[in-house]
Amino acid sequence: MKESEILKKDREESILLSKRMKPEERIVAYFHHSQLMNRIYQAGVDYRKRIYRKR
């Protein structure tokens, strides 16, 4: 199976899963996703600060 086919299958499964979720479950999932994205972003900011301080 090609990578694009795998991605398409995963995307379709994610869409089906989100349609089966209750609205409250979707809100909680979005909240957790947002927290994770913020942590990843903040880790990048902190890393760049450390790199620039060493110069």
Secondary structure, 3 states (H helix, E strand, C coil): CCHHHHHHHHHHHHHHHHHHCCHHHHHHHHHHHHHHHHHHHHHHHHHHHHHHHHC
